[in-house]
Amino acid sequence: MNYLLAEPQKEIIKKAYSGKFTHPQISYLFDETEMPELKETGPVLLCDNTTDEQTLKQLLQKNAGLLITSRHSKEDILAQLRHNLFVYFKPDQIGIFRYYDPFIASYFFPSLSEQETADWLGPIQSIQWYNANWRDKATQSDHWQSHTNPAAKDWQLNAEHLKTKPVLTNNQNLALQDMQQEKFAYHWQQSAHKNPNQINIDSIILWVKQGIRDGFISEYDLNRYLSLRAQYPTVKAPTQWPSQEIEDKIIYLQYYLQTAAS
């Protein structure tokens, strides 16, 4: 059976009762969780056993969320989805994980091994979402993506597993880090003020990663770094720096790029 985990809540509920669905059933994702106060604003799980996959997909093309396929009960699916909501990003840092956001899904789920997929999706056979990563968004190549869970067919409820909060691995955190860096690159690339020469997204993503690697961590410093790189797009970044001070690096970068370009 197919389910839709989506937001914004009001829009999804409105469309569920617009006449397209015969027997819509709505479940609130944050209901019966540690933060039930988010029930009225968080995503909802929509199902209707009389509705085909295409109807659900049409909703996702204009709303954020996941199309879920599973042979298991709605209760089991909800339990798994709610279990994934609160995770440890670091050993001492717990928070809400919006895995149902299409951009997060585009980076997070491909980073999972088969066993990690089984842990994260449990009774869910597959998920689909309409959107791409930030690199693809820059080239307007949004499309349907999917992630499958082969272990779903043999899944059995493990109550103890649901009691423990997921802990993101290093690879998973790196995938989310890539997402943040590419998001920054996308918004910088789309700015006519910052990017008057219309440098392509691949170059800017590379520069963002190089800038962060070389110590330009803050948004302000990274913007200055990118502005200089964009003035000399064919010149590669220096491999050595005479100082670890950011202001010294900025002065040196400008000198280095101007000299290499002349």
C-alpha positions in Angstrom: 0.0 0.0 0.0 1.1 3.6 -0.6 1.3 6.4 1.9 2.1 10.0 1.7 4.2 11.7 4.4 4.1 15.3 3.6 3.8 19.0 4.5 2.6 21.7 4.8 0.0 20.1 6.9 -3.0 22.4 6.1 -2.4 22.1 2.4 -2.3 18.3 2.5 -5.4 18.0 4.6 -7.2 20.4 2.4 -6.4 18.4 -0.7 -7.2 15.1 1.1 -10.8 16.2 1.5 -11.1 18.0 -1.8 -12.8 15.0 -3.5 -9.8 13.3 -5.0 -9.8 10.7 -2.2 -12.6 8.4 -1.3 -11.6 7.3 2.2 -8.7 9.5 3.3 -7.0 8.7 6.6 -4.8 11.3 8.3 -2.2 10.6 11.0 -0.1 13.4 12.6 3.6 12.5 12.6 4.4 14.3 15.9 1.4 12.9 17.7 2.4 10.4 20.5 6.0 11.6 20.4 8.2 13.6 22.8 7.0 16.8 21.2 3.2 16.4 20.7 2.9 20.2 20.6 4.2 20.0 17.0 1.3 17.8 16.0 -0.6 20.7 14.5 2.3 22.1 12.4 4.3 19.0 11.5 3.9 16.6 8.6 0.9 14.2 8.2 0.7 10.7 7.0 -2.0 10.3 4.4 -3.4 7.0 3.2 -6.4 5.8 1.2 -6.6 2.3 -0.1 -8.7 3.4 -3.0 -6.1 5.9 -4.4 -3.4 5.1 -6.9 0.2 6.0 -6.7 0.0 8.7 -9.4 -2.6 10.7 -7.4 -0.2 10.7 -4.4 2.7 11.7 -6.6 0.8 14.7 -8.0 0.6 16.0 -4.4 4.3 15.6 -3.9 5.2 17.6 -7.0 4.0 20.7 -5.2 4.5 19.7 -1.6 7.5 18.4 0.4 7.5 14.8 1.6 7.9 11.1 0.8 5.8 8.6 -1.0 6.0 5.4 1.1 5.3 1.9 -0.1 4.9 -0.9 2.5 3.0 -4.2 3.0 3.0 -3.7 6.7 0.4 -2.0 8.9 0.0 1.7 9.2 0.7 1.5 12.9 4.1 -0.2 12.2 5.0 2.4 9.6 4.1 5.3 11.9 6.1 3.8 14.7 9.2 3.6 12.4 8.7 7.1 11.1 8.3 8.5 14.6 11.3 6.6 15.8 13.4 8.4 13.1 12.3 11.9 14.2 14.7 12.4 17.2 18.3 11.5 16.6 21.8 12.1 17.9 23.7 14.3 15.5 26.6 14.0 17.9 27.0 12.0 21.1 25.9 15.1 23.1 23.6 16.7 20.5 20.0 15.5 20.0 17.5 17.1 17.8 14.6 16.7 15.3 15.7 15.1 12.0 13.6 16.2 9.0 14.5 13.2 6.9 11.2 13.7 5.0 12.4 16.9 3.5 13.2 16.1 -0.2 16.6 17.9 -0.1 17.7 16.1 3.1 16.4 12.8 1.6 18.5 13.4 -1.6 21.7 13.4 0.4 20.9 11.3 3.4 19.4 8.1 2.1 21.9 7.5 -0.7 24.6 7.5 2.0 23.1 4.5 3.8 24.4 1.0 3.6 22.0 -1.9 3.1 22.0 -2.6 6.9 21.6 1.1 7.7 18.7 1.3 5.3 17.0 -1.6 7.1 17.5 0.2 10.4 16.1 3.5 9.1 13.2 2.2 7.0 12.2 -1.0 9.0 8.9 -2.1 7.5 9.0 0.4 4.7 9.7 -1.3 1.3 10.6 1.9 -0.6 10.4 5.7 -0.5 10.2 8.2 -3.4 10.4 11.9 -3.4 10.2 14.6 -6.0 13.2 16.9 -6.0 16.9 16.7 -6.5 19.9 17.9 -4.7 21.0 21.6 -4.8 23.4 21.0 -7.7 20.6 19.6 -9.8 18.2 22.4 -8.7 20.7 24.9 -10.2 20.3 23.3 -13.6 16.5 22.9 -13.2 16.7 19.1 -13.4 14.3 18.1 -10.6 13.2 14.5 -10.9 11.8 11.6 -9.0 14.2 9.8 -6.7 13.8 6.6 -4.8 15.5 4.4 -2.2 14.6 0.8 -1.6 14.8 -1.4 1.5 15.2 -5.1 0.5 15.1 -6.2 4.2 11.5 -4.9 4.5 10.0 -8.3 3.3 11.6 -10.1 6.3 11.0 -7.3 8.8 9.7 -8.1 12.2 8.8 -5.7 15.0 11.6 -5.1 17.5 10.2 -3.1 20.4 13.6 -2.6 21.9 15.0 -1.1 18.8 12.2 1.5 18.8 13.2 2.6 22.3 16.7 3.6 21.3 17.3 6.9 19.4 19.2 6.7 16.1 22.8 8.0 16.1 24.1 9.5 12.9 27.3 7.9 11.7 30.3 9.9 10.4 29.3 9.1 6.7 25.7 10.3 7.4 26.9 13.5 8.9 29.3 14.1 6.0 26.3 13.6 3.6 24.4 16.3 5.5 27.5 18.5 5.5 27.6 18.1 1.7 24.0 19.2 1.5 24.7 22.4 3.6 27.7 23.3 1.5 25.9 22.7 -1.8 22.9 24.7 -0.5 25.2 27.6 0.3 26.8 27.3 -3.2 23.4 27.3 -4.8 22.2 30.5 -3.2 25.5 32.2 -3.9 25.3 31.1 -7.5 21.7 32.3 -7.9 22.6 35.8 -6.7 23.1 38.2 -9.6 24.9 40.6 -7.2 27.4 38.0 -6.0 27.7 36.1 -9.2 27.5 38.7 -12.1 29.7 36.4 -14.3 27.2 33.5 -13.9 29.8 31.0 -12.7 28.4 27.5 -13.0 27.3 25.6 -9.9 30.0 22.9 -10.2 32.8 25.5 -9.9 31.1 27.2 -7.0 30.6 24.0 -5.1 34.2 23.1 -5.6 35.2 26.6 -4.3 33.0 26.3 -1.3 34.6 23.0 -0.3 38.1 24.4 -0.9 37.3 27.6 1.0 36.1 25.7 4.1 39.0 23.4 3.9 41.4 26.4 3.9 39.7 27.9 7.0 37.1 30.3 5.6 34.4 28.9 7.9 32.0 31.8 8.7 29.4 32.9 6.1 31.1 36.3 6.0 34.6 34.9 5.3 33.3 32.4 2.8 31.5 35.0 0.9 34.6 37.1 0.6 36.6 34.0 -0.5 34.0 33.2 -3.2 33.9 36.8 -4.4 37.7 36.8 -5.0 37.6 33.4 -6.7 34.8 34.5 -9.0 36.9 37.4 -10.2 39.5 35.0 -11.5 37.5 31.8 -12.3 40.3 30.1 -14.3 42.9 30.4 -11.5 43.3 27.5 -9.1 43.4 28.1 -5.3 46.8 28.4 -3.6 48.1 25.2 -2.0 49.9 26.9 0.7 49.2 29.9 2.9 51.7 32.2 4.6 49.5 32.7 7.7 46.6 31.1 9.5 44.9 34.5 10.1 41.8 35.0 8.0 42.6 38.6 7.1 46.1 37.7 6.1 44.7 34.9 3.9 42.3 37.3 2.2 45.1 39.7 1.4 47.3 36.9 0.2 44.5 35.3 -1.9 43.8 38.5 -3.7 47.5 39.0 -4.4 47.9 35.3 -5.5 44.9 35.4 -7.9 45.9 38.7 -9.5 49.5 37.6 -10.0 48.5 34.2 -11.4 46.0 35.8 -13.8 48.4 38.5 -15.1 
